[in-house]
Structure formats: structure tokens, C-alpha cells
Amino acid sequence: MQIVQSCWSRNQKSFLSSNAGWLAPEYHLMGWALSSLQLRKFHDELTLYTDSVSARILIDKLQLPYTNVVCSLDKINNYHPDLWAIPKIQVYSEQEEPFLHIDGDVFIWKRFDDELLSQGLITQNKETATGYYENIMRSLENELTYFPEEIIAERKKQGNIEAYNAGIFGGSDIAFFKEYTSKAFYFIEKNTNQLHKINVSDFNIFFEQYLFYCLSKHQEKKISVLFDKIYEDYGYSGFGNFCEVPYERDYLHLLGTFKRHKQICADMASRLRHDFPEYYYRIIQLCYDNNIKLEQDHYSHLPSKTEYDLLSRYHFLKQPDLQQVDSDAEINHIAVNWRRRVVDDFLNGENELNIPKVIEKRLKKDVTRFEEEIGGICNSKFLLINKDYLYQRDVLGANYLEFIFGNKDKITEKKLVVSKFEIISSKYNWSILDEQELPLKKKFQKLQVPYQLKNYFAIVPECNAQRYSVASIDELDRYILKLLKRTMTIGELMGKVAEQFDPEELENAYDDFQLLIYGRIKMALLCKLIKSADTL
């Protein structure tokens, strides 16, 4: 079976500056790199269908390992750029033999099963809609002038909207795909003059995934799925957990807001750097050469930013025993005030939430104190930390989770110890402002918690321009971090923490307790609060 991917620049002149739904352009490029590299690790052939703009970057510049490139997608440049599923429909329509299309935000750590690949129609899984899909569909029905008869018939049943997720899409039933794609294009073209009345991006789900469901159901086709579980449209928990590959998960799909989640993007980039460092640093150089601002800029202080020099530094920093303090560091005062600006701009604007003046005053006072405390820590304790030392911490830390949790029989024997951080508290949970996938209005809705609550945060030194990161922690995290000021095994840590629980309750729910503590350890490793004390 032919394994294929598709990439369309959406008729834009610059592929590099587009984030294409990701948090930043660098993650867009890294996503393509990691997705294709993992596919080639398990499948001998991989074809990319693309346009000339995308090909110049993915093939000519990044040299991604596609065995075949079909530059046929310039022909769809007349379509609306927000119709991001159009290239997939086009590629499905061009197939003349069994195929499996893999989205560019899908990552595998296991070969697709031959039995699955032999089926007539293949998808990732079946979906059932929450009110989110239903509301979108109603808005489309109010504005669009044409719907395929199969969709009309399904809607008359007045059941929940169901669909098939197109993370993977394909099969050997080529005749079905010819009919399906013909109907999809007709669906789009009959509504071209109505697109200005709708959210065009929302339309994609319905002419690709929902139409596929309705047509296959109408024709009583058997659909083979990668996952038997039926997911709700907002229920894909865990599909972005890079911290669990490959020892717990062998398939990820960064659908929805996952591509805009700061931690998920950072974990994806870290995975690419760990497994394919030459591609990672090729992307870094490409961004620098084209003045593309990096979301994670660990390199601005370096004199050379070529792939060769960055890769050489990476391999050098995998060696232990770097000095923590850099006495020759250039001292520049670290300004910490962006949260104050966000709060002032929001509260001094229209204030749609009608936040009472007394709460406004408390928010402004608390965020000022919060950032002043972070600034004090950064300028008194973080400025002289060697940036190479911090980058080495990140490089070595990329393998901690797999090393610690990869062998379930050995987890309790692994040793942990705290890394460098400082803990502060605040009356409000200011880490909400870091949730970049949330609209600002929702952030302020979540911020308004009872004034007497105390929130704790770990302030972690970083080697980027900001020089710090913030991790939200609670009392259990604080206790675990306190214990790990001395090196101990996970088994010893579990024993110490267990002393704080009721013995009878613990005996009846020990598996839940274990999952809880393992989860806190994983979070602390990801946030760089602790590290492995073993030699990897």
C-alpha cells in the first residue's frame, strides 16, 4: 500500500512565516520533519503531494526523506486558503491504487498493521459530536445553499452527528474514493459564493469527515479503524502526550488545540532534537537565515547559528560536568512585566466581563507583586547561570521520561533529585496567562477565583531570552520536591509520600495512588524541577 502525505501552502508566497495552526512557524516545520521521519522509520516508501512553494522548503531546504514527490497541488490555488482539507480531498481523488494518507500532525512509533492496510476503507477512529459540532452544523445549514443528499438524509434522522477522524484515511476501495471526492468538490463549489457568510475553517470537518461518514453509511460500507474506541470531538485526551512515547504510546495526533499548546509543542521539538538532531538544527538555521522569530530561542547569544555549529555544540553538551556558573557572562537586567501589561490592557479596555473595581484593584496589585518577585529571583539568582549548563540540562532531560518509565519493572529503582528552581506564591493563578490556546476573555474568567486561595509556582531558570519559565504546583508537588532535595529512588519517594495518606484508604486504592505520584513525577520532569540521578 502506498503511504502518502499532503502539504499545501494555501496559496501563500512564504511557507516559512506561516504557522499553519501551530503555535509558531518553527513548530510547523518541526512537525513536518518528525512526522515524515517517523513514517520512514517504519515504512520503506513515502510520497509527498505538495505545491511548488511547500516543496522548496520541505524538499529542497529541509531534505525530508520522502521517496517520491508529486508537485500537483498548485492546481488548487484558486480555492479559499482556509479550506485546509482541500489538498487532502485532491490527493484522495488522484489515487489509482490502495493508499493511506497520513496527516502532517500525526506521529507513529510502530508500523501500521498489514491487516489494517489491506482493508477497503480505513480511518483513525469514529467520532461522536458534542454540542460544538452541532452548533457549527446549524450555522452552516443557515447559510449554505447546497448539501449532498447523503448529509440531508442523515440530518433528518435527528441523531447525534458522527464522523470518521481523518488523521489516517485511505484503503483499497478506490471507486468509493472517486465518488466521495467528487461529491466533496461539488459540495464546496456549489457553496463558493456563500463562504463569506461562514467561518470557512469550520466547513472543512463537514465536507471531509462528515460527508465520508454519511456516504459510507448510506452505502453500508465497512470502515476499518486504527482505534476501536469512539471519541467525542473534544475527547482526544492523551493524543498529544510526547512524554509517553514510545513506552506507552505509539501513535500521536495533534488535532484541535494541541498544535497551539506550549508544552506539547516544546515536547515535540525536544523529541525531534533527541531523535533527529540534524533536522532540528537545520530548521533552526533556516529560521535564522530567513529572520523567522523563534518561539524557543536558545541560540541568540551564540556567535554562529549554522546547522554544523549548532549540531557540534549539541553533541559536546551531551557530555557531563559543565560549570554551572559563568563568571564571564554578560549581565543584562531581566525585565519581568508582560503580565502587568496584559492585565492593564484588558482591564482598562472594554472589560466585557464587568469585573468589579475591587477585584480589578486586587488583580493589578497581585500581578505587580508576582512579577516583581520573579524579577528579583531572575536578577539575583539566575543571571550568572551558564546558558550552556541550562541547555545541557534540557538536552539530557529529553530522555529522562523514557529512561525512568520505559521498563515498568524497574521504575521504583530509578533515582531522582531536584534541579534548580525557586518557589513563590500568589493569590491568583497567573499561569493561566501562559495558556496561549485560550482566548484572553476566557483567561480572565478563569483568573477570578476566590481571593483567599493561595497558588504556588516554581520559577525555573532557562537559557532562552526570557531566562525563566513558570510551573504551577500544589501542596503535594511541594512535598515531593522537598523530599527530593536529597537523592532517593522512586520506591523510597512513594513510601515517604504514602505516610501522608490514610493507610486503609491507600490499601484500597494503591493503583490510583501510584498513578497520581507517577503523574506528578512526569510533570516535574517536564517542567525541569527534578532530574534523573542515574547515569543514562
ROPAMI-592813 format. One line per 3 residues: their letters; for each residue x, y, z of C-alpha. Coordinates in steps of 0.25 Angstrom, whole numbers, plus 5000, padded with zeros to 4 digits. Each point is the difference from the previous one (the first is absolute). Layout:
% residues N
A) X/Y/Z ~ ...
% end
This chain:
% residues 536
MQI) 5000/5000/5000 ~ 5005/5014/4997 ~ 5002/5009/5012
VQS) 4998/5015/4996 ~ 4999/5013/5007 ~ 4996/5014/4994
CWS) 5005/5014/5003 ~ 4993/5013/4993 ~ 5006/5014/5003
RNQ) 4986/5005/4999 ~ 5004/5009/4988 ~ 5009/5008/5009
KSF) 5014/5005/4995 ~ 5007/4997/5012 ~ 4999/4986/5006
LSS) 5010/5003/5011 ~ 4993/5011/5007 ~ 4987/4992/5001
NAG) 4997/4993/5013 ~ 4988/4992/4993 ~ 4993/4999/5013
WLA) 5012/4997/5009 ~ 5005/5009/5011 ~ 5011/5005/4992
PEY) 5007/4998/4986 ~ 5011/4991/5005 ~ 4991/4990/5006
HLM) 4992/4999/4986 ~ 5014/4996/4994 ~ 5004/4991/5011
GWA) 4986/4993/5000 ~ 5002/4997/4985 ~ 5014/4995/5003
LSS) 4997/4991/5011 ~ 4987/4995/4994 ~ 5007/4996/4987
LQL) 5013/4994/5007 ~ 4992/4991/5009 ~ 4991/4995/4988
RKF) 5013/4997/4992 ~ 5006/4993/5012 ~ 4989/4989/4999
HDE) 4996/5001/4985 ~ 5009/4999/4989 ~ 4993/5009/4990
LTL) 4993/5014/5003 ~ 4994/5009/4990 ~ 4998/5015/5002
YTD) 4989/5007/4991 ~ 5003/5015/5001 ~ 5001/5013/4993
SVS) 5013/5007/4995 ~ 5000/5010/5012 ~ 5000/4989/5010
ARI) 5009/4991/4992 ~ 5011/5011/5000 ~ 5001/4999/5015
LID) 4996/4986/5004 ~ 5008/4993/4989 ~ 5011/5010/4995
KLQ) 5003/5006/5013 ~ 4997/4990/5011 ~ 5002/4988/4992
LPY) 4989/4992/5006 ~ 5001/4985/4997 ~ 4989/4998/4990
TNV) 5003/4990/4990 ~ 4990/5006/4990 ~ 4995/5015/4998
VCS) 4988/5003/4991 ~ 4999/5015/4998 ~ 4985/5001/4996
LDK) 4994/5009/5010 ~ 5002/5013/4993 ~ 4988/4997/4993
INN) 4991/5002/5012 ~ 5006/5014/5003 ~ 4986/5006/4995
YHP) 4993/4995/5013 ~ 4999/5008/5013 ~ 5012/4999/5008
DLW) 4992/4996/5013 ~ 4995/4987/4993 ~ 5012/4992/5005
AIP) 4994/4987/4997 ~ 4999/5003/4985 ~ 5014/4994/4998
KIQ) 4996/4987/5006 ~ 4988/4999/4992 ~ 5008/5003/4988
VYS) 5010/4989/5003 ~ 4990/4990/5004 ~ 4994/5002/4986
EQE) 5013/4998/4993 ~ 5002/4986/5005 ~ 4999/4988/4991
EPF) 5005/4989/5009 ~ 4999/4997/5015 ~ 5005/5012/5009
LHI) 5000/5005/5014 ~ 5001/5015/5002 ~ 5007/5005/5013
DGD) 4998/5014/5005 ~ 5012/5008/5002 ~ 4997/5001/5015
VFI) 5000/4985/5002 ~ 5012/4993/5006 ~ 5002/4985/5001
WKR) 5009/4991/5008 ~ 4995/4987/4994 ~ 4998/4995/4986
FDD) 4985/5000/4995 ~ 4995/4986/5001 ~ 4999/4992/4987
ELL) 4986/4995/5003 ~ 4995/5015/5002 ~ 5007/5004/4987
SQG) 4993/4989/4992 ~ 4986/5006/5003 ~ 4991/5007/4990
LIT) 4998/5012/5008 ~ 5009/5005/5012 ~ 4999/5011/5010
QNK) 5006/5004/5013 ~ 4987/4998/5008 ~ 4985/5003/5001
ETA) 4996/5013/5006 ~ 4987/5005/5007 ~ 4997/5014/5001
TGY) 4998/5009/5012 ~ 4992/5013/4999 ~ 5012/5006/4994
YEN) 4998/4993/4986 ~ 4985/5001/5001 ~ 5001/5015/5002
IMR) 5010/5001/4988 ~ 4991/4992/4991 ~ 4988/5008/5003
SLE) 5007/5013/4997 ~ 5004/4993/4986 ~ 4986/4996/4998
NEL) 4995/5014/5002 ~ 5010/5006/4989 ~ 5004/4989/4990
TYF) 4991/4998/4988 ~ 5003/4986/4997 ~ 5003/4987/5008
PEE) 5002/4986/4994 ~ 4988/4991/5001 ~ 5007/4990/5009
IIA) 5002/5011/5010 ~ 4986/5005/4999 ~ 4995/4986/5002
ERK) 5009/4998/5012 ~ 4995/5013/5006 ~ 4986/4996/4999
KQG) 5002/4989/5010 ~ 5003/5011/5010 ~ 5010/4991/5007
NIE) 5014/5005/5005 ~ 5010/5004/4990 ~ 5010/4989/4997
AYN) 5012/5000/4992 ~ 5013/4993/4997 ~ 5013/5007/5004
AGI) 5010/5002/4988 ~ 5013/4999/5008 ~ 5002/4988/4991
FGG) 4991/4998/4988 ~ 5000/4990/4988 ~ 4998/4986/4996
SDI) 4999/4991/4987 ~ 4986/5005/4997 ~ 5004/5009/4989
AFF) 4986/5001/4994 ~ 4994/5005/5013 ~ 5011/5011/5001
KEY) 4998/5005/4986 ~ 4985/5001/5003 ~ 5002/5006/5014
TSK) 5010/5011/4995 ~ 4991/5004/4988 ~ 4989/5002/5010
AFY) 5009/5008/5009 ~ 5005/5009/4989 ~ 4986/5002/4995
FIE) 4996/5004/5015 ~ 5010/5010/5000 ~ 4998/5006/4986
KNT) 4985/5001/5002 ~ 5003/5009/5012 ~ 5011/5008/4996
NQL) 4992/5013/5000 ~ 4996/4998/5014 ~ 5013/4998/5006
HKI) 5001/5014/5005 ~ 4988/4998/5009 ~ 5006/4988/5008
NVS) 5013/4997/5008 ~ 5007/4993/4988 ~ 5009/4992/5009
DFN) 4988/4993/5006 ~ 4995/4996/4987 ~ 5012/4990/4998
IFF) 4995/4990/5010 ~ 4987/4998/4993 ~ 5004/4999/4985
EQY) 5011/4990/5004 ~ 4997/4992/5013 ~ 4985/5001/5001
LFY) 4997/4998/4985 ~ 5009/4988/5000 ~ 4992/4995/5012
CLS) 4986/5002/4994 ~ 5004/4995/4986 ~ 5006/4987/5006
KHQ) 4988/4998/5009 ~ 4991/5002/4988 ~ 5007/4990/4992
EKK) 5002/4990/5012 ~ 5015/5000/4999 ~ 5008/4993/5011
ISV) 5010/5010/5006 ~ 5013/4995/5006 ~ 5006/5009/5011
LFD) 5013/5001/5007 ~ 4993/5002/5013 ~ 4987/4993/5004
KIY) 4997/5010/5010 ~ 4989/5010/4996 ~ 5006/5014/5004
EDY) 4992/5013/5002 ~ 5004/5011/4992 ~ 5007/5007/5012
GYS) 5004/4987/5006 ~ 5014/4996/4995 ~ 5007/5001/5013
GFG) 5014/4994/4999 ~ 5001/5002/4985 ~ 5011/5011/5002
NFC) 5008/4993/5011 ~ 5014/4999/4995 ~ 5005/4997/5014
EVP) 4994/4986/4998 ~ 5006/4996/4987 ~ 5004/4989/4997
YER) 4999/4993/5013 ~ 4985/5002/5002 ~ 4995/5006/4987
DYL) 5004/4997/4985 ~ 4990/5010/4993 ~ 4998/5015/5003
HLL) 4991/5010/4992 ~ 5001/5014/5003 ~ 4986/5004/4996
GTF) 4992/5012/5005 ~ 5007/5009/5010 ~ 5012/4990/5003
KRH) 5008/5007/4989 ~ 4999/5013/5008 ~ 5003/4994/5013
KQI) 5013/5006/5005 ~ 5005/4987/5008 ~ 4995/4991/4989
CAD) 5008/5008/4989 ~ 5012/5000/5009 ~ 5000/4985/5002
MAS) 4998/4998/4986 ~ 5012/5009/4997 ~ 5008/4993/5010
RLR) 4997/4986/4994 ~ 5005/5004/4987 ~ 5012/5006/5006
HDF) 5003/4987/5007 ~ 4997/4990/4989 ~ 5004/5008/4988
PEY) 5009/5012/5004 ~ 5005/5003/4986 ~ 4986/5003/4995
YYR) 4997/5008/5013 ~ 5012/5009/4998 ~ 4998/5001/4985
IIQ) 4986/5007/5004 ~ 5006/5009/5010 ~ 5011/5005/4990
LCY) 4989/5001/4989 ~ 4992/5009/5010 ~ 5012/5009/5003
DNN) 5004/5001/4985 ~ 4986/5005/4997 ~ 4997/5009/5012
IKL) 4989/4991/5006 ~ 4999/5003/5014 ~ 5001/4987/5009
EQD) 4990/4997/5011 ~ 5011/4992/5007 ~ 5013/5008/4997
HYS) 5011/4994/5008 ~ 5011/5004/4990 ~ 4999/5016/4999
HLP) 5013/5001/5008 ~ 5008/4991/4991 ~ 5010/5006/4990
SKT) 4996/4989/4989 ~ 4987/4994/4998 ~ 5003/4991/4988
EYD) 4995/4986/5000 ~ 5014/4994/5002 ~ 5004/5009/5011
LLS) 4987/4998/5008 ~ 5001/4985/4998 ~ 5014/5000/5005
RYH) 4996/5008/5012 ~ 4989/4990/5003 ~ 5009/4988/4999
FLK) 5010/5007/5009 ~ 4990/5003/5010 ~ 4995/4986/5002
QPD) 5013/4998/5008 ~ 4999/5002/5015 ~ 5006/5010/5010
LQQ) 4998/5013/4994 ~ 5002/5012/5010 ~ 4987/5005/5005
VDS) 5005/5015/5002 ~ 5005/5008/4988 ~ 5009/5011/5006
DAE) 5002/5006/4987 ~ 4985/5002/4997 ~ 4995/5013/4994
INH) 4991/5006/5011 ~ 4987/5005/4995 ~ 4989/5004/5009
IAV) 4988/4990/4998 ~ 4987/5008/4998 ~ 4987/4992/5005
NWR) 4988/5009/4997 ~ 4992/4993/4988 ~ 4989/4995/5009
RRV) 4998/5014/5006 ~ 4998/5006/4986 ~ 4990/4989/4997
VDD) 4992/5002/5012 ~ 5000/5016/4998 ~ 4996/4999/4986
FLN) 4988/4990/5003 ~ 4995/5008/5012 ~ 5002/5013/4994
GEN) 4993/4996/4987 ~ 4985/4997/4999 ~ 5000/4990/5011
ELN) 4990/4991/4994 ~ 4999/4991/5013 ~ 4996/5012/5009
IPK) 5010/4997/5010 ~ 4998/5008/5013 ~ 5009/5011/5003
VIE) 5004/4994/5013 ~ 5005/4987/4992 ~ 5007/5008/4989
KRL) 5008/5007/5011 ~ 5004/4987/5007 ~ 5004/4994/4986
KKD) 5009/5012/4997 ~ 5006/5000/5013 ~ 5002/4985/5000
VTR) 5006/4999/4986 ~ 5010/5011/5004 ~ 5005/4993/5012
FEE) 5000/4987/4993 ~ 5009/5005/4988 ~ 5009/5008/5010
EIG) 5003/4988/5007 ~ 5003/4992/4988 ~ 5009/5012/4995
GIC) 5007/4999/5013 ~ 5003/4986/4999 ~ 5005/5001/4986
NSK) 5009/5011/5002 ~ 5006/4996/5013 ~ 5001/4985/4998
FLL) 4999/4996/4985 ~ 5008/5010/4993 ~ 5013/4993/5002
INK) 4996/4986/4997 ~ 5007/4995/4988 ~ 4991/4999/4988
DYL) 5007/4988/4995 ~ 4998/4993/5013 ~ 4985/5003/4999
YQR) 5000/4995/4986 ~ 5007/4988/5004 ~ 4989/4998/5010
DVL) 4990/5000/4989 ~ 5008/4991/4991 ~ 5002/4989/5010
GAN) 4986/5002/5006 ~ 4993/4996/4986 ~ 5003/4985/5003
YLE) 4996/5000/5015 ~ 4986/4996/4999 ~ 5003/4988/4990
FIF) 5011/4996/5009 ~ 4992/5001/5013 ~ 4987/4994/4995
GNK) 5004/4992/4988 ~ 5002/4987/5009 ~ 4988/4999/5009
DKI) 5007/4989/5009 ~ 5012/5010/5002 ~ 4992/5013/5003
TEK) 5001/4999/5015 ~ 5015/4998/4999 ~ 5003/5013/4993
KLV) 5006/5012/5008 ~ 4995/5014/4999 ~ 5005/5013/5006
VSK) 4996/5015/4999 ~ 5005/5009/4990 ~ 5002/5015/5001
FEI) 4987/5009/5002 ~ 4994/5009/5010 ~ 4985/5000/5006
ISS) 4991/5012/5001 ~ 4985/5001/5004 ~ 4989/5009/4995
KYN) 4986/5003/5003 ~ 4996/4998/4985 ~ 5004/4989/4990
WSI) 5008/5008/4990 ~ 5005/4988/4993 ~ 4986/5001/4993
LDE) 5006/5011/4991 ~ 5010/4990/4995 ~ 4989/4992/4994
QEL) 5002/5005/4986 ~ 4989/4992/4994 ~ 4989/5007/5008
PLK) 4994/5013/4996 ~ 5003/5011/5009 ~ 4986/5002/5005
KKF) 5000/4985/5005 ~ 5013/5002/5007 ~ 4994/5011/5008
QKL) 4988/4992/5003 ~ 5009/4989/5006 ~ 5008/5010/5007
QVP) 4989/5005/5009 ~ 5001/4989/5011 ~ 4997/5003/5015
YQL) 5010/5011/5005 ~ 5004/4992/5012 ~ 5006/4988/4992
KNY) 5015/4999/4999 ~ 5007/4995/4987 ~ 5014/4995/5000
FAI) 5010/5001/4988 ~ 5013/4994/4998 ~ 5009/5010/4992
VPE) 5010/4993/4992 ~ 5013/5006/4993 ~ 5000/4999/4985
CNA) 5010/5002/4989 ~ 4991/5008/4991 ~ 4998/5015/4999
QRY) 4989/5000/5011 ~ 5010/4993/5009 ~ 4989/4993/5009
SVA) 4988/4992/4999 ~ 4988/4998/5010 ~ 4994/4987/5004
SID) 4987/4999/5008 ~ 5002/4991/5012 ~ 4991/4996/5012
ELD) 5003/4995/5014 ~ 5002/4985/4996 ~ 5011/5005/4990
RYI) 5006/5009/5010 ~ 5001/4988/5010 ~ 5006/4991/4989
LKL) 5010/5011/4996 ~ 5004/5002/5015 ~ 5003/4985/5001
LKR) 5008/4999/4988 ~ 5010/5011/5005 ~ 5008/4987/5003
TMT) 5001/4989/4989 ~ 4991/4989/5002 ~ 4994/4988/4992
IGE) 4985/5001/4995 ~ 4997/4989/5009 ~ 5005/5008/5012
LMG) 4993/5012/4996 ~ 4987/4992/4999 ~ 5002/4995/5014
KVA) 5002/5014/5006 ~ 4988/5006/4992 ~ 4991/4988/5005
EQF) 5003/5004/5014 ~ 4991/5012/4998 ~ 4988/4992/4995
DPE) 4990/4992/5009 ~ 5005/4985/5000 ~ 4987/4994/4998
ELE) 4996/5009/4988 ~ 5014/4998/4994 ~ 4999/4985/5000
NAY) 4986/5000/4993 ~ 5005/5010/4989 ~ 5015/4997/4999
DDF) 5000/5000/4985 ~ 4993/5014/4999 ~ 5011/5005/5010
QLL) 5011/4994/4991 ~ 4994/5007/4988 ~ 4999/5013/5008
IYG) 5014/5000/5004 ~ 5006/4995/4987 ~ 4992/5012/4993
RIK) 5006/5010/5010 ~ 5014/4995/4997 ~ 4997/5001/4985
MAL) 4995/5014/5001 ~ 5012/5004/5009 ~ 5010/4994/4990
LCK) 4993/5007/4988 ~ 5001/5013/5008 ~ 5015/4998/5003
LIK) 4997/5000/5015 ~ 5007/4986/5002 ~ 5009/4992/4992
SAD) 5005/4985/5000 ~ 5012/4998/5010 ~ 5004/4987/4992
TL) 5010/5000/4988 ~ 4991/4998/4988
% end
